[in-house]
Structures are given as C-alpha cells and as structure tokens.
C-alpha cells in the first residue's frame, strides 16, 4: 500500500470518527483500538502531542515557485508540447 493510499485511509477513518455522536460508541471504539494496539507491538502508542519537527514547512517563495511551475506545465500541455495526465489517473492516485 502506498503512502498516499495509507494517508487517504487515515483521513477517511478520522472523518468517520469525528462524525460519531454517541459517547458509548466512542468508548467502545477506544477500547477496541487499545486492544488492537496491544496485539500489534510494532504499532506506536497513541499520542496527543504533534511532533513539530516532522511537519515539512515550506516558505512562501517555495509555494509560489510550485504554483508557477504548475501553471507553466499546464500551459505547455495546452500548447501540445508535453503530454498531460488523464484526470482519471490523477484521481486514482489520490
């Protein structure tokens, strides 16, 4: 499973959990999750602390350069100078 697929699954699971309105159901889910963690020793413990070092921050200049590059690539694709990607491939990747 690719990192993108794994992140998509995480996001979907997080959305489902955030939509739960029942305290009882959340408690059952927490107990089940803790049991799963005990069964999977390689699984890291749940932490509510976000490690700042792991977040890749980008400067404004880096972001703008990426946007400029995307526009240039789109322009070249419209002109037929490069082959564009079908939208289905892009959506499948996401």
Secondary structure as GFF3:
##gff-version 3
##sequence-region A 1 94
A	DSSP	alpha_helix	3	18	.	.	.	ID=ss1
A	DSSP	alpha_helix	23	39	.	.	.	ID=ss2
A	DSSP	three_ten_helix	52	54	.	.	.	ID=ss3
A	DSSP	alpha_helix	60	78	.	.	.	ID=ss4
A	DSSP	alpha_helix	87	93	.	.	.	ID=ss5
###
